[in-house]
Amino acid sequence: MKVLFSICLALGLSLSSWFFPTLKSDKSLEGAWNTSKGIAIFTPTYLSCTDFSAANKKFSGTWGGTYSWKNDSLVVNVEFSSTDKAAVGKQKVFIAKLKKDLSIKAIGAKDAETWKAISEPEPNALAGLWQITGRLVDGQIREMPKAARKTIKIFSKTRFQWAAINTQTGDFSGTGGGTYTLKDGKYTETLEFFSRDSSRVGMSLSFDALVEGGKWTHSGKSSTGNPVNEIWEKQ
């Protein structure tokens, strides 16, 4: 069974078959979208696409990177791929036509898909792309300078995905994601996929959270019960 992202990256059809959201008045791809095999999340400049089944606790793959969309062209600079290391650092260009729905396909492709926008009416301070820049170790915050090896989190208003990647080597260390809420200083996430341990799918975790400007402090306990105290910065 072919996974959606492998079709996109290996055959050059994936991005074309990935992008079919319902028309938005601002003509923006920003937000979360149901696809035929998973979920896509778009910030204004970054996207992630994941093929998974929460019901079967099955993770098939993910990829993502920076993108631009202009004059019917969707250009993606791939920063990570869980199945195609060689795709990292390469650029993919696709044709995107906006009608009642947004129909996108690679030149020469016959078939297209239709993506449905996930309703996200409320604003959210976490929506966007974040990178971890500090972690509490032995009672002190250890800074994590920006580098090719990094851990990022991509948020829409209701969905999230984290990924540990290396944009220089193409190495992919892991990912997880699902739905989340941020309310009254509490950040709660529910896992729908986890590349390292499928038994944790369905688990919900809550953390203390403080978002001030472009910084987010995040503390609590991980799914393994270990303490978590992190600083993230919006990119």
C-alpha positions as a Markdown table, in Angstrom:
| # | Residue | x | y | z |
|---|---|---|---|---|
| 1 | Met | 0.0 | 0.0 | 0.0 |
| 2 | Lys | 1.5 | 3.3 | -1.0 |
| 3 | Val | 1.7 | 6.0 | 1.5 |
| 4 | Leu | 0.7 | 9.5 | 0.6 |
| 5 | Phe | 3.9 | 11.3 | 1.3 |
| 6 | Ser | 6.0 | 8.7 | -0.6 |
| 7 | Ile | 3.9 | 9.2 | -3.7 |
| 8 | Cys | 4.5 | 13.0 | -3.3 |
| 9 | Leu | 8.2 | 12.9 | -2.8 |
| 10 | Ala | 9.3 | 9.7 | -4.7 |
| 11 | Leu | 7.1 | 10.2 | -7.8 |
| 12 | Gly | 6.8 | 14.0 | -7.8 |
| 13 | Leu | 3.0 | 13.6 | -7.5 |
| 14 | Ser | 2.7 | 13.9 | -3.8 |
| 15 | Leu | 2.4 | 17.6 | -3.3 |
| 16 | Ser | 0.0 | 17.7 | -6.1 |
| 17 | Ser | -2.2 | 15.1 | -4.5 |
| 18 | Trp | -1.7 | 16.6 | -1.1 |
| 19 | Phe | -3.2 | 20.0 | -1.5 |
| 20 | Phe | -7.0 | 20.2 | -1.8 |
| 21 | Pro | -8.4 | 22.4 | 0.9 |
| 22 | Thr | -11.8 | 24.0 | 0.8 |
| 23 | Leu | -11.7 | 27.6 | -0.5 |
| 24 | Lys | -10.9 | 30.2 | 2.1 |
| 25 | Ser | -11.8 | 33.9 | 1.6 |
| 26 | Asp | -8.2 | 35.0 | 2.2 |
| 27 | Lys | -6.9 | 32.3 | -0.3 |
| 28 | Ser | -4.6 | 31.0 | 2.4 |
| 29 | Leu | -3.5 | 27.4 | 3.1 |
| 30 | Glu | -2.9 | 28.2 | 6.7 |
| 31 | Gly | -4.6 | 25.7 | 9.1 |
| 32 | Ala | -5.2 | 22.0 | 9.3 |
| 33 | Trp | -6.6 | 19.8 | 6.6 |
| 34 | Asn | -8.1 | 16.3 | 6.4 |
| 35 | Thr | -6.5 | 14.3 | 3.6 |
| 36 | Ser | -7.3 | 10.9 | 2.2 |
| 37 | Lys | -4.7 | 9.3 | 4.4 |
| 38 | Gly | -3.9 | 11.7 | 7.2 |
| 39 | Ile | -3.5 | 15.3 | 8.2 |
| 40 | Ala | -1.6 | 18.3 | 6.7 |
| 41 | Ile | -0.8 | 21.4 | 8.8 |
| 42 | Phe | 0.2 | 24.7 | 7.3 |
| 43 | Thr | 1.6 | 27.7 | 9.1 |
| 44 | Pro | 2.0 | 30.9 | 6.9 |
| 45 | Thr | 5.4 | 29.6 | 5.7 |
| 46 | Tyr | 5.8 | 25.9 | 6.8 |
| 47 | Leu | 3.9 | 22.7 | 6.3 |
| 48 | Ser | 3.9 | 19.1 | 7.5 |
| 49 | Cys | 2.1 | 16.2 | 6.0 |
| 50 | Thr | 1.6 | 12.9 | 7.8 |
| 51 | Asp | 0.1 | 9.6 | 6.8 |
| 52 | Phe | -1.4 | 7.7 | 9.7 |
| 53 | Ser | -4.4 | 5.9 | 11.2 |
| 54 | Ala | -5.2 | 6.8 | 14.7 |
| 55 | Ala | -7.8 | 4.0 | 14.9 |
| 56 | Asn | -5.2 | 1.4 | 14.0 |
| 57 | Lys | -2.4 | 3.2 | 15.8 |
| 58 | Lys | -0.4 | 3.1 | 12.6 |
| 59 | Phe | 2.1 | 5.7 | 11.6 |
| 60 | Ser | 3.2 | 5.4 | 7.9 |
| 61 | Gly | 5.3 | 8.5 | 7.4 |
| 62 | Thr | 5.7 | 12.2 | 7.4 |
| 63 | Trp | 7.5 | 15.0 | 5.6 |
| 64 | Gly | 7.5 | 18.8 | 5.5 |
| 65 | Gly | 9.4 | 22.0 | 5.0 |
| 66 | Thr | 9.1 | 25.7 | 4.0 |
| 67 | Tyr | 6.8 | 26.6 | 1.2 |
| 68 | Ser | 5.5 | 29.5 | -0.9 |
| 69 | Trp | 2.3 | 29.7 | -3.0 |
| 70 | Lys | 2.0 | 32.3 | -5.7 |
| 71 | Asn | 0.7 | 32.6 | -9.3 |
| 72 | Asp | -0.7 | 29.0 | -9.2 |
| 73 | Ser | 2.7 | 27.6 | -8.1 |
| 74 | Leu | 3.3 | 25.8 | -4.9 |
| 75 | Val | 7.0 | 25.6 | -4.1 |
| 76 | Val | 8.2 | 23.4 | -1.2 |
| 77 | Asn | 11.7 | 23.2 | 0.2 |
| 78 | Val | 11.8 | 19.8 | 1.9 |
| 79 | Glu | 13.4 | 19.9 | 5.4 |
| 80 | Phe | 12.5 | 16.5 | 6.6 |
| 81 | Ser | 11.2 | 13.1 | 5.3 |
| 82 | Ser | 10.8 | 10.0 | 7.4 |
| 83 | Thr | 11.1 | 7.7 | 4.4 |
| 84 | Asp | 13.2 | 9.6 | 1.8 |
| 85 | Lys | 16.4 | 11.1 | 3.3 |
| 86 | Ala | 17.6 | 12.1 | -0.2 |
| 87 | Ala | 14.6 | 14.4 | -0.6 |
| 88 | Val | 15.8 | 16.7 | 2.2 |
| 89 | Gly | 17.2 | 19.9 | 0.7 |
| 90 | Lys | 15.5 | 19.5 | -2.6 |
| 91 | Gln | 12.7 | 21.7 | -4.0 |
| 92 | Lys | 9.4 | 20.6 | -5.4 |
| 93 | Val | 7.2 | 22.7 | -7.6 |
| 94 | Phe | 3.5 | 22.1 | -8.3 |
| 95 | Ile | 0.6 | 23.8 | -10.0 |
| 96 | Ala | -2.2 | 24.9 | -7.7 |
| 97 | Lys | -5.5 | 26.1 | -9.2 |
| 98 | Leu | -8.0 | 27.9 | -7.0 |
| 99 | Lys | -11.7 | 27.2 | -7.9 |
| 100 | Lys | -14.5 | 26.4 | -5.5 |
| 101 | Asp | -12.0 | 24.1 | -3.9 |
| 102 | Leu | -8.2 | 24.2 | -4.3 |
| 103 | Ser | -7.2 | 21.6 | -6.8 |
| 104 | Ile | -3.5 | 20.8 | -7.1 |
| 105 | Lys | -1.7 | 18.3 | -9.2 |
| 106 | Ala | 1.7 | 17.8 | -10.8 |
| 107 | Ile | 2.0 | 18.6 | -14.5 |
| 108 | Gly | 1.0 | 15.5 | -16.4 |
| 109 | Ala | -0.9 | 13.9 | -13.6 |
| 110 | Lys | -4.5 | 12.8 | -14.3 |
| 111 | Asp | -6.0 | 12.5 | -10.8 |
| 112 | Ala | -6.5 | 15.0 | -8.0 |
| 113 | Glu | -7.8 | 14.8 | -4.5 |
| 114 | Thr | -10.0 | 17.1 | -2.4 |
| 115 | Trp | -8.8 | 18.1 | 1.0 |
| 116 | Lys | -11.3 | 19.4 | 3.6 |
| 117 | Ala | -10.5 | 22.2 | 6.0 |
| 118 | Ile | -10.7 | 21.3 | 9.7 |
| 119 | Ser | -12.9 | 23.9 | 11.4 |
| 120 | Glu | -10.8 | 26.0 | 13.7 |
| 121 | Pro | -12.9 | 29.1 | 14.6 |
| 122 | Glu | -11.0 | 30.3 | 17.7 |
| 123 | Pro | -7.6 | 32.1 | 17.6 |
| 124 | Asn | -4.7 | 30.4 | 19.4 |
| 125 | Ala | -1.4 | 31.8 | 20.6 |
| 126 | Leu | 0.5 | 28.6 | 19.6 |
| 127 | Ala | -0.6 | 28.6 | 15.9 |
| 128 | Gly | 2.6 | 28.7 | 13.9 |
| 129 | Leu | 6.1 | 27.1 | 13.8 |
| 130 | Trp | 8.2 | 26.7 | 17.0 |
| 131 | Gln | 11.7 | 25.5 | 17.8 |
| 132 | Ile | 13.0 | 24.3 | 21.1 |
| 133 | Thr | 15.8 | 26.6 | 22.4 |
| 134 | Gly | 16.2 | 25.6 | 26.0 |
| 135 | Arg | 15.7 | 22.7 | 28.4 |
| 136 | Leu | 16.0 | 22.4 | 32.2 |
| 137 | Val | 18.9 | 20.1 | 33.1 |
| 138 | Asp | 20.1 | 19.5 | 36.6 |
| 139 | Gly | 18.3 | 22.6 | 37.8 |
| 140 | Gln | 19.6 | 24.9 | 35.1 |
| 141 | Ile | 18.3 | 25.9 | 31.7 |
| 142 | Arg | 20.6 | 24.6 | 29.1 |
| 143 | Glu | 20.5 | 26.7 | 25.9 |
| 144 | Met | 20.0 | 24.9 | 22.6 |
| 145 | Pro | 21.5 | 27.0 | 19.8 |
| 146 | Lys | 19.8 | 27.0 | 16.4 |
| 147 | Ala | 21.5 | 24.4 | 14.2 |
| 148 | Ala | 20.7 | 21.9 | 11.4 |
| 149 | Arg | 19.8 | 19.4 | 14.0 |
| 150 | Lys | 16.6 | 20.6 | 15.7 |
| 151 | Thr | 13.3 | 19.8 | 17.2 |
| 152 | Ile | 10.3 | 21.7 | 15.9 |
| 153 | Lys | 6.6 | 21.9 | 16.6 |
| 154 | Ile | 4.0 | 22.8 | 13.9 |
| 155 | Phe | 0.7 | 24.1 | 15.2 |
| 156 | Ser | -2.6 | 25.0 | 13.6 |
| 157 | Lys | -5.3 | 26.2 | 16.0 |
| 158 | Thr | -6.3 | 22.7 | 17.1 |
| 159 | Arg | -3.6 | 20.3 | 15.8 |
| 160 | Phe | 0.1 | 19.9 | 16.5 |
| 161 | Gln | 3.1 | 17.9 | 15.3 |
| 162 | Trp | 6.6 | 17.7 | 16.6 |
| 163 | Ala | 9.6 | 16.4 | 14.6 |
| 164 | Ala | 13.2 | 15.8 | 15.5 |
| 165 | Ile | 15.2 | 16.4 | 12.3 |
| 166 | Asn | 18.5 | 17.3 | 10.8 |
| 167 | Thr | 18.2 | 19.6 | 7.7 |
| 168 | Gln | 21.9 | 19.1 | 6.8 |
| 169 | Thr | 22.2 | 15.3 | 6.9 |
| 170 | Gly | 18.5 | 14.5 | 6.3 |
| 171 | Asp | 18.4 | 12.3 | 9.4 |
| 172 | Phe | 15.0 | 11.9 | 10.9 |
| 173 | Ser | 14.8 | 11.0 | 14.6 |
| 174 | Gly | 11.1 | 10.8 | 15.3 |
| 175 | Thr | 7.7 | 12.6 | 15.3 |
| 176 | Gly | 4.3 | 12.6 | 17.1 |
| 177 | Gly | 1.2 | 14.6 | 16.9 |
| 178 | Gly | -2.5 | 14.9 | 17.3 |
| 179 | Thr | -4.9 | 17.4 | 18.8 |
| 180 | Tyr | -4.3 | 20.0 | 21.5 |
| 181 | Thr | -5.9 | 22.7 | 23.6 |
| 182 | Leu | -4.4 | 25.8 | 25.4 |
| 183 | Lys | -6.6 | 27.3 | 28.1 |
| 184 | Asp | -6.0 | 29.1 | 31.4 |
| 185 | Gly | -2.3 | 28.3 | 31.4 |
| 186 | Lys | -2.8 | 24.6 | 30.7 |
| 187 | Tyr | -1.6 | 23.0 | 27.5 |
| 188 | Thr | -3.1 | 19.5 | 26.8 |
| 189 | Glu | -2.3 | 17.3 | 23.9 |
| 190 | Thr | -3.8 | 14.0 | 22.8 |
| 191 | Leu | -1.6 | 11.7 | 20.6 |
| 192 | Glu | -3.0 | 10.4 | 17.4 |
| 193 | Phe | 0.3 | 9.1 | 16.0 |
| 194 | Phe | 3.8 | 8.5 | 17.5 |
| 195 | Ser | 6.6 | 7.1 | 15.3 |
| 196 | Arg | 8.6 | 5.7 | 18.2 |
| 197 | Asp | 5.9 | 3.9 | 20.2 |
| 198 | Ser | 2.4 | 3.3 | 18.8 |
| 199 | Ser | 1.1 | 2.1 | 22.2 |
| 200 | Arg | 1.0 | 5.7 | 23.4 |
| 201 | Val | -1.5 | 6.7 | 20.7 |
| 202 | Gly | -4.7 | 7.9 | 22.5 |
| 203 | Met | -2.7 | 9.2 | 25.5 |
| 204 | Ser | -3.4 | 12.7 | 26.8 |
| 205 | Leu | -0.8 | 14.8 | 28.6 |
| 206 | Ser | -1.2 | 18.2 | 30.3 |
| 207 | Phe | 1.5 | 20.8 | 31.0 |
| 208 | Asp | 1.8 | 24.2 | 32.5 |
| 209 | Ala | 2.2 | 26.7 | 29.7 |
| 210 | Leu | 3.1 | 30.4 | 29.4 |
| 211 | Val | 3.1 | 32.1 | 26.0 |
| 212 | Glu | 4.6 | 35.6 | 26.0 |
| 213 | Gly | 5.3 | 37.2 | 22.7 |
| 214 | Gly | 7.5 | 34.8 | 20.8 |
| 215 | Lys | 8.4 | 32.6 | 23.7 |
| 216 | Trp | 6.6 | 29.6 | 25.2 |
| 217 | Thr | 7.6 | 27.9 | 28.5 |
| 218 | His | 6.4 | 24.4 | 28.9 |
| 219 | Ser | 6.6 | 22.2 | 32.0 |
| 220 | Gly | 5.2 | 19.0 | 33.4 |
| 221 | Lys | 5.8 | 15.3 | 32.8 |
| 222 | Ser | 6.4 | 13.4 | 29.6 |
| 223 | Ser | 4.5 | 10.2 | 28.6 |
| 224 | Thr | 7.3 | 8.2 | 30.3 |
| 225 | Gly | 6.8 | 10.1 | 33.6 |
| 226 | Asn | 10.0 | 12.1 | 33.3 |
| 227 | Pro | 10.0 | 15.8 | 34.2 |
| 228 | Val | 9.7 | 18.3 | 31.3 |
| 229 | Asn | 10.8 | 21.9 | 31.4 |
| 230 | Glu | 11.4 | 23.5 | 28.1 |
| 231 | Ile | 11.6 | 26.9 | 26.3 |
| 232 | Trp | 10.4 | 27.2 | 22.7 |
| 233 | Glu | 10.7 | 30.2 | 20.4 |
| 234 | Lys | 8.4 | 31.0 | 17.5 |
| 235 | Gln | 10.0 | 31.0 | 14.1 |
